[in-house]
Amino acid sequence: MVPGLADIGAEGILLAGAGRAILLQIANPAVGHGVAEHSRFTERPLDRLRGTLTYVYAIVYGTDGQVAAVRRRVNRAHAPVRRAPDESSKGYNAFDAESQLWVVATLYDTAVTVFERVYGPLDQESADQMYRDYAKLGTALQLPAELWPADRAAFRAYWDSRIESLRADDAAVRIAHGLLHPRTGPLWYRAVMPFARFVTAGFLPDHLRQDFGLAWSSGHGRRFDLTMRCTAVVYPRLPQRIRHWFKNYCLGQLDTA
């Protein structure tokens, strides 16, 4: 059974796309260079993931107080992430609206991609509402509402043009390698990374798999399709308390912070 619209963003299976969203974000130099120079992301990836998803959950499901708290937290983190253009860099600014648009776009497109692999295509009404809801992730910060593409067709045109020209540079590749081949962190995290790399590669466009050095073949493709078919059978049958556990955990931690 397909979840109600209000529950889509709470589905834990969307975490399967976390690696895809992150790699797409850092492949944009305006984002990747800021992460490379101002973040300890590869040293503490779980903290970054939890922080990002706590923001998403608070904007979509949180109280006014929770929304205000995550906005302050994100703005404090973004404040030092800026660099003027020079001979070695085009510069970057975490408050740049175009960069924020790209980050939100990766979260939205990844959520739709993963969700529809598990539950099948959304109907038009639900798809349009989900699209409007994801705009809030950017407009809650500095993204002007008019910069979010007007509808899903406009978004697809924006997305396709960006993906076609997107290439991972050396900085992005270094971040991705540190993320996908961790040397530190909990044992369970390092143990699941081979599977996480496989799933991440499966959700990426082929040219970005190559840029990031992620092995892929027709055999990988068949195993990925089988994995997603099995997930589509098993995951929707899990109790909601399990499927929504991480969302509830993140909002609970926000209340105790």
LOLUMTOR-240336 format. One record per residue: residue in one letter; x, z, y of N, C-alpha, C in turn. Coordinates in steps of 0.2 Angstrom, whole numbers, padded with zeros to 4 digits, always signed. Atoms other than C-alpha are relative to their C-alpha. Layout:
BEGIN
AXZYXZYXZY
...
END
This chain:
BEGIN
M+0004+0000-0006+0000+0000+0000+0004+0000+0006
V-0004+0001-0006+0007-0005+0017-0002+0006+0005
P+0001-0006-0005+0009+0011+0029-0004-0003+0006
G+0003+0001-0006-0002+0012+0044+0005-0001+0006
L-0005+0002-0005+0006+0005+0060+0004+0006+0003
A-0003-0005-0003+0010+0022+0067+0006+0003-0004
D-0005-0003+0005+0020+0026+0051+0006-0004-0001
I-0005+0004+0001+0031+0011+0051+0007+0002+0001
G-0006-0002-0002+0045+0017+0061+0003+0007-0003
A-0002-0006+0003+0045+0033+0051+0003-0001-0007
E-0002+0001+0007+0049+0025+0034+0008+0000-0001
G-0008-0001+0001+0066+0031+0028+0003-0006-0003
I-0003+0006+0003+0069+0014+0019+0003-0004+0006
L-0003+0004-0006+0073+0007+0037+0007+0002+0000
L-0007-0002+0000+0089+0017+0035+0005-0005-0004
A-0004+0005+0004+0095+0003+0023+0002-0006+0005
G-0003+0005-0005+0097-0008+0038+0005+0003+0006
A-0005-0003-0005+0108+0004+0048+0006-0004+0001
G-0007+0004-0001+0124-0005+0044-0001-0006+0003
R+0001+0007-0003+0117-0022+0049-0001+0001+0007
A+0002-0001-0008+0110-0015+0066+0007+0002+0003
I-0006-0002-0004+0127-0007+0070+0005-0006+0000
L-0005+0006+0000+0138-0022+0065-0003-0005+0005
L+0003+0005-0005+0126-0034+0075+0002+0003+0007
Q-0001-0003-0007+0128-0022+0090+0007-0001+0002
I-0007+0000-0002+0147-0021+0090+0003-0007+0000
A-0003+0006+0000+0149-0039+0087-0001-0003+0007
N+0001+0002-0007+0143-0041+0105+0006+0004+0004
P-0005-0003-0003+0159-0037+0115-0002+0005+0005
A+0003-0004-0005+0149-0029+0129-0002+0007-0003
V+0002-0006+0004+0144-0016+0116+0006+0003-0004
G-0006-0002+0004+0159-0016+0104+0006+0003+0003
H-0006-0002-0003+0173-0014+0116-0002+0007+0003
G+0001-0007-0003+0164+0002+0124+0000+0005-0006
V+0000-0004+0006+0162+0009+0106+0007+0001-0002
A-0007+0000+0002+0180+0005+0102+0004+0005+0005
E-0004-0004-0005+0187+0014+0118-0003+0007+0002
H+0003-0006-0003+0175+0028+0121-0004+0004-0005
S+0004-0003+0005+0168+0033+0104+0004+0002-0006
R-0003-0002+0006+0173+0043+0089-0004-0002-0006
F+0005+0002+0005+0161+0033+0079+0002+0000-0007
T-0002+0001+0007+0171+0029+0064+0003+0007-0003
E-0002-0006+0002+0177+0047+0063-0006+0005-0002
R+0006-0004+0001+0159+0054+0064-0006-0004-0001
P+0005+0005+0001+0148+0040+0058-0007+0003-0001
L+0006-0003+0001+0134+0052+0052-0003+0003+0006
D+0002-0002-0007+0133+0060+0069-0003-0005+0004
R+0002+0005-0005+0131+0044+0078-0007-0003-0003
L+0006+0002+0003+0118+0038+0065-0006+0005+0002
R+0005-0005-0001+0108+0054+0067-0002+0000+0007
G+0002+0000-0007+0109+0054+0086-0004-0006+0002
T+0004+0006-0002+0103+0036+0087-0007+0000-0003
L+0006-0001+0003+0089+0039+0075-0005+0005+0003
T+0004-0005-0003+0084+0055+0083-0003-0003+0007
Y+0003+0003-0006+0082+0045+0099-0006-0004-0001
V+0006+0005+0002+0071+0032+0091-0006+0004-0002
Y+0006-0004+0002+0060+0045+0082-0003+0004+0006
A+0003-0004-0005+0058+0055+0098-0004-0004+0005
I+0004+0005-0005+0053+0040+0109-0007-0002-0004
V+0006+0003+0003+0040+0034+0096-0004+0006-0002
Y+0004-0006+0003+0034+0051+0089+0000+0006+0003
G-0001-0007-0003+0040+0065+0100-0004+0002+0005
T+0003-0003-0006+0033+0076+0113+0003-0002+0006
D-0003+0001-0006+0036+0074+0131+0007+0004+0001
G-0006-0004-0001+0049+0088+0130+0005-0003-0004
Q-0005+0003+0005+0058+0079+0115+0002-0006+0003
V-0002+0006-0003+0058+0063+0124+0005+0001+0006
A-0005-0002-0006+0066+0071+0140+0006+0002-0003
A-0007-0002+0003+0079+0079+0129+0004-0005-0002
V-0005+0005+0003+0085+0064+0120+0002-0005+0006
R-0002+0004-0006+0085+0054+0137+0006+0003+0003
R-0005-0003-0003+0096+0067+0144+0007-0001-0004
R-0005+0000+0004+0107+0067+0129+0004-0007+0000
V-0003+0007+0000+0109+0048+0128+0004-0002+0007
N-0002+0001-0007+0112+0047+0147+0007+0003+0001
R-0006-0004-0001+0126+0060+0146+0005-0004-0004
A-0004+0004+0005+0134+0050+0131+0002-0006+0003
H-0001+0006-0003+0133+0034+0141+0004+0000+0006
A-0003+0000-0007+0140+0040+0158+0007-0002+0000
P-0007+0002-0001+0158+0038+0154+0002-0007-0003
V-0001+0006+0004+0156+0022+0144+0000-0006+0005
R+0000+0006-0004+0161+0009+0157+0008-0002+0002
R-0006+0003-0002+0176-0002+0162-0001-0006+0004
A+0000+0006-0005+0179-0015+0176+0003-0005-0004
P-0004+0006+0003+0184-0032+0171+0007-0001+0002
D-0007+0001-0002+0202-0035+0170+0003-0006-0005
E-0002+0005+0004+0214-0047+0161-0001+0000-0007
S+0001-0001+0007+0211-0040+0144-0007+0001-0002
S+0006-0001+0002+0193-0037+0145-0005-0002+0005
K+0005+0002-0005+0177-0044+0153-0004+0006+0002
G+0003-0006-0002+0172-0026+0155-0006+0002-0003
Y+0006-0002+0004+0157-0016+0149-0003+0006+0004
N+0003-0006-0003+0145-0003+0155-0006+0002-0004
A+0005-0002+0004+0133+0007+0144-0007+0000+0003
F+0006+0001-0003+0120+0006+0157-0002-0007+0002
D+0002+0007-0001+0120-0013+0158-0006-0001-0004
A+0007+0002+0003+0102-0019+0155+0001-0005-0006
E-0001+0005+0005+0108-0034+0145+0003+0003-0007
S-0003-0004+0006+0118-0023+0133-0005+0004-0003
Q+0005-0004+0003+0104-0011+0131-0006-0005-0004
L+0005+0005+0003+0092-0026+0127+0003-0002-0007
W-0003+0002+0007+0104-0032+0113+0000+0006-0005
V+0000-0006+0004+0105-0014+0106-0007+0001-0003
V+0007+0000+0002+0086-0013+0105-0002-0005-0004
A+0002+0006+0004+0084-0030+0099+0003+0000-0007
T-0002-0001+0007+0095-0026+0084-0004+0005-0004
L+0004-0005+0004+0085-0011+0080-0007-0003-0002
Y+0006+0003+0002+0069-0020+0081+0000-0006-0005
D+0000+0006+0005+0074-0036+0071+0002+0003-0007
T-0002-0003+0006+0082-0025+0058-0005+0004-0003
A+0006-0003+0003+0067-0014+0056-0005-0005-0003
V+0005+0005+0002+0056-0029+0054+0003-0003-0007
T-0003+0003+0005+0068-0037+0042+0000+0004-0006
V+0000-0005+0006+0070-0022+0030-0008+0001-0002
F+0007-0002+0002+0051-0017+0031-0003-0006-0004
E+0004+0006+0003+0045-0035+0027+0003-0001-0007
R-0003+0001+0007+0057-0036+0012-0003+0005-0005
V+0003-0005+0004+0049-0020+0005-0008-0001-0001
Y+0007+0000+0000+0031-0022+0010-0003-0007+0001
G+0003+0006-0002+0029-0040+0014-0002-0001+0007
P+0001+0002-0007+0024-0049+0030-0005+0004+0003
L+0005-0003-0004+0015-0039+0043-0005-0005+0003
D+0006+0005-0003-0002-0046+0049+0002+0000+0008
Q-0001+0002-0007-0002-0053+0067-0001+0006+0005
E+0002-0005-0004-0010-0038+0075+0006+0006+0000
S-0005-0005+0002+0002-0025+0067+0007-0002+0003
A-0006+0002-0002+0017-0036+0071+0001+0000+0007
D+0000+0000-0007+0013-0038+0089+0000+0007+0003
Q+0000-0007-0002+0010-0019+0091+0007+0003-0001
M-0006-0003+0001+0026-0015+0083+0005-0003+0005
Y-0005+0003-0005+0035-0027+0094-0001+0003+0007
R+0001-0003-0007+0027-0019+0110+0003+0007-0001
D-0003-0006+0001+0032-0002+0103+0007+0001+0001
Y-0007+0000+0000+0050-0006+0101+0003-0001+0007
A-0002+0001-0007+0051-0011+0119+0001+0007+0004
K+0000-0007-0003+0049+0008+0123+0007+0003-0001
L-0006-0002+0001+0066+0011+0116+0005-0001+0005
G-0005+0002-0006+0075+0002+0130-0003+0002+0006
T+0002-0001-0006+0063+0005+0144+0000+0008+0001
A-0001-0007-0001+0064+0024+0141+0007+0002+0003
L-0007-0001-0003+0082+0022+0147+0000-0004+0006
Q-0001+0004-0006+0087+0009+0160-0002-0008-0001
L+0002+0007+0001+0080-0008+0152-0006-0001+0004
P+0006+0002-0003+0068-0016+0164-0005-0003-0004
A+0005+0002+0004+0052-0019+0156-0001-0008+0000
E+0001+0007-0001+0052-0037+0162+0006-0004-0004
L-0006+0003+0003+0069-0040+0153-0002-0001-0008
W+0002+0000+0007+0061-0037+0135-0004-0007+0000
P+0004+0007+0000+0055-0055+0130-0008+0001-0001
A+0007-0001-0001+0037-0057+0133-0004+0001-0006
D+0004-0001+0007+0031-0059+0115+0005-0002-0005
R-0005+0001+0005+0038-0062+0098+0003-0007-0001
A-0003+0006+0000+0040-0080+0100+0006-0001+0005
A-0006+0000-0004+0051-0077+0115+0005+0004-0002
F-0005-0004+0003+0060-0064+0106+0004-0004-0005
R-0004+0004+0005+0064-0076+0092+0004-0005+0003
A-0005+0005-0004+0071-0089+0104+0006+0004+0002
Y-0006-0004-0002+0082-0075+0112+0004+0002-0006
W-0004-0002+0006+0087-0069+0095+0004-0005-0003
D-0003+0005+0004+0091-0085+0087+0006-0003+0004
S-0006+0003-0004+0102-0091+0102+0006+0005+0000
R-0006-0004+0000+0112-0075+0102+0003+0001-0007
I-0003+0000+0007+0115-0074+0083+0004-0006-0001
E-0004+0006+0001+0121-0092+0083+0006+0000+0003
S-0006+0000-0004+0134-0089+0096+0004+0007-0002
L-0004-0006+0001+0139-0071+0090+0005+0000-0005
R-0006+0000+0004+0156-0068+0083+0003+0007+0000
A-0003-0007+0000+0165-0052+0078+0007-0001+0002
D-0007+0000-0002+0181-0050+0087+0004+0006-0003
D-0004-0005+0003+0196-0039+0082-0002+0007+0001
A+0002-0007-0001+0189-0023+0090-0006+0001-0004
A+0006-0001+0004+0172-0026+0081+0002+0001-0007
V-0002+0000+0007+0181-0029+0064+0003+0007-0001
R-0004-0006+0001+0192-0013+0066-0006+0006+0000
I+0005-0005+0000+0176-0002+0070-0004-0001-0007
A+0004+0001+0006+0167-0010+0055+0004+0002-0006
H-0004-0002+0006+0181-0007+0043+0001+0008+0000
G+0000-0007+0000+0182+0011+0048-0006+0003-0002
L+0006-0002+0002+0164+0013+0046-0002-0001-0007
L+0002+0002+0007+0162+0004+0029+0005+0002-0005
H-0005-0003+0004+0178+0011+0022+0003+0006+0002
P-0002-0007-0003+0179+0029+0027+0005+0003-0004
R-0005-0004+0003+0194+0039+0023-0002+0008+0000
T+0002-0007-0001+0186+0056+0028-0008+0000-0001
G+0008-0001+0000+0168+0063+0027-0002+0003-0007
P+0002-0003+0006+0158+0071+0013+0001-0005-0006
L-0001+0004+0006+0161+0065-0004-0006-0005-0002
W+0006+0004+0002+0143+0059-0007+0000-0006+0005
Y+0000+0005-0005+0145+0048+0009+0005-0005-0002
R-0005+0005+0002+0161+0040+0003-0002-0004-0007
A+0002+0003+0006+0153+0037-0014-0005-0005+0000
V+0006+0005-0001+0138+0028-0008+0002-0006+0004
M-0002+0006-0004+0148+0016+0003+0001-0006-0003
P+0000+0007+0003+0151+0002-0009-0007-0003+0000
F+0006+0002+0000+0133+0001-0011-0003-0002+0007
A+0002+0001-0007+0130+0002+0008+0003-0006+0002
R-0003+0006-0002+0143-0012+0011-0004-0006-0003
F+0004+0006+0003+0133-0023-0002-0006-0001+0004
V+0007+0001-0003+0116-0020+0006+0001-0002+0007
T-0002+0002-0007+0124-0022+0024+0001-0007+0000
A-0001+0008+0000+0131-0039+0019-0006-0004-0002
G+0006+0004+0002+0115-0044+0011-0005-0001+0006
F+0004+0001-0005+0106-0042+0027+0003-0004+0006
L-0004+0003-0005+0119-0050+0038+0000-0008+0000
P-0001+0007+0000+0120-0069+0043+0007-0001-0003
D-0006+0002+0004+0133-0078+0033+0007+0000+0004
H-0006+0000-0004+0145-0081+0047+0003+0007+0003
L-0002-0006-0002+0145-0063+0052+0003+0004-0006
R-0004-0002+0006+0149-0058+0034+0007-0002+0000
Q-0007+0003+0000+0164-0069+0035+0004+0004+0005
D-0003-0003-0006+0169-0062+0052+0002+0008-0002
F-0001-0007+0002+0168-0044+0045+0004+0001-0007
G-0004+0000+0006+0177-0048+0029-0004+0003-0006
L+0004-0002+0005+0162-0044+0018-0001-0005-0006
A+0000+0005+0005+0163-0052+0001-0007-0002-0002
W+0006+0002+0002+0148-0063-0004+0000-0006-0004
S+0001+0006+0004+0143-0076-0017-0007-0001-0002
S+0007+0001+0003+0128-0083-0026-0002+0006-0004
G+0001-0006+0004+0130-0069-0038-0002+0006+0004
H+0002-0006-0004+0129-0056-0024-0007-0001+0002
G+0007+0002-0003+0114-0065-0017-0005+0002-0005
R+0005-0001+0005+0105-0064-0034-0001+0008-0001
R+0001-0007+0001+0109-0045-0036-0003+0003+0006
F+0004-0003-0006+0103-0042-0018-0007-0001+0000
D+0007+0001+0001+0087-0050-0021-0003+0004-0005
L+0003-0004+0005+0084-0041-0037+0000+0008+0003
T+0000-0007-0003+0089-0024-0028-0007+0000+0005
M+0005+0000-0004+0076-0028-0015-0007+0000-0003
R+0007+0001+0004+0062-0033-0027-0001+0007-0004
C+0001-0007+0003+0065-0016-0037-0002+0005+0005
T+0001-0004-0006+0065-0007-0020-0008-0001+0002
A+0007+0001-0002+0048-0015-0016-0005+0003-0005
V+0004-0003+0005+0041-0009-0032+0000+0008+0000
V-0001-0007+0001+0048+0009-0032-0002+0004+0007
Y+0000-0004-0006+0049+0014-0014-0007+0002+0003
P+0006-0001-0003+0031+0012-0008-0004+0005-0004
R+0004-0004+0004+0025+0023-0022+0003+0007+0001
L-0002-0007-0001+0035+0038-0016-0005+0004+0004
P+0004-0004-0004+0026+0052-0008+0002+0000+0007
Q-0002+0001-0007+0025+0051+0011+0005+0005+0002
R-0004-0006-0002+0034+0068+0013+0007-0002-0001
I-0007+0002+0001+0049+0060+0005+0002-0006+0004
R-0002+0006-0004+0048+0043+0014+0001+0002+0007
H+0000-0002-0007+0046+0052+0031+0005+0006+0001
W-0003-0006+0000+0058+0066+0027+0006+0000+0006
F-0006+0000-0005+0073+0060+0039-0003+0000+0007
K+0003+0000-0006+0061+0057+0053-0002+0008+0002
N+0002-0007-0002+0054+0075+0052+0006+0004+0000
Y-0007-0004+0000+0072+0082+0049+0003-0001+0007
C-0003+0001-0006+0078+0074+0065-0004+0003+0006
L+0004-0004-0005+0064+0080+0076+0000+0007+0000
G-0001-0007+0000+0065+0097+0069+0007+0003+0003
Q-0006-0002-0003+0083+0098+0073+0001-0001+0008
L+0000+0001-0008+0080+0092+0091-0004+0006+0003
D+0003-0006-0003+0068+0107+0093+0004+0006+0000
T-0004-0006+0000+0081+0119+0088+0006+0000+0003
A-0006+0001-0004+0095+0112+0098+0000+0004+0006
END
